[in-house]
Every structure is written in C-alpha cells, then in structure tokens.
Amino acid sequence: MPEKPATIEVAARELTQLFNSLDPSPFPERDLDNEAEAYIVSWAKELTPIEHFRIVIHLPKTETIKAEQYGVRRAFSNYFNYRSEVLER
C-alpha cells in the first residue's frame, strides 16, 4: 500500500503573494516569489529524496476562486518542473 504523501502547507492572504510581481509572464508561466519558493524548498529538503509530497495552499475563499481560474496548480507544477530541469543541467 503506497504511503500517504507528506504535506507542505503555505498560507497567504492574497494569491499575488505567492508569485514574483515583476515577472511579466502569463500566470501559468510566472515565477514564484523568492520567499515562497525558499519556504517550500526548505520543507521539501527535510523529506527523503524518494518521499512524495503535496503542496497545500491556504487562501481566503475569494482568492481560492482566483487560484482556480488562473491555474495555480499548473503554475506551481510548471515552475518546479522548470527548476528541476535547470538543476539537472
């Protein structure tokens, strides 16, 4: 039976706090805010290299609706996939 993934929880008052405000890219390709990235990466480094994890973002309801509309799940996935590729090079 597969183990339940670890959970990294992030809380923000506004969706914009999670992303780099100077990045002009469309939302799904936008860079994460440096502090948000550092927080997530620091927690992920505490896990074993093969341990799966998920990121749960806590936002007020109105911001949660925006997150779904803007595709935050895809934006996070895109960002960390890109960072992984960069580190592998």
Sequence and secondary structure as in RCSB ss.txt:
>XXXX:A:sequence
MPEKPATIEVAARELTQLFNSLDPSPFPERDLDNEAEAYIVSWAKELTPIEHFRIVIHLPKTETIKAEQYGVRRA
FSNYFNYRSEVLER
>XXXX:A:secstr
     EEEEEE SSGGGGB TT  S GGG  B HHHHHHHHHHHHTS TT  EEEEEE  HHHHHHHHHHTHHHH
HHHHHHHHHHHHH 
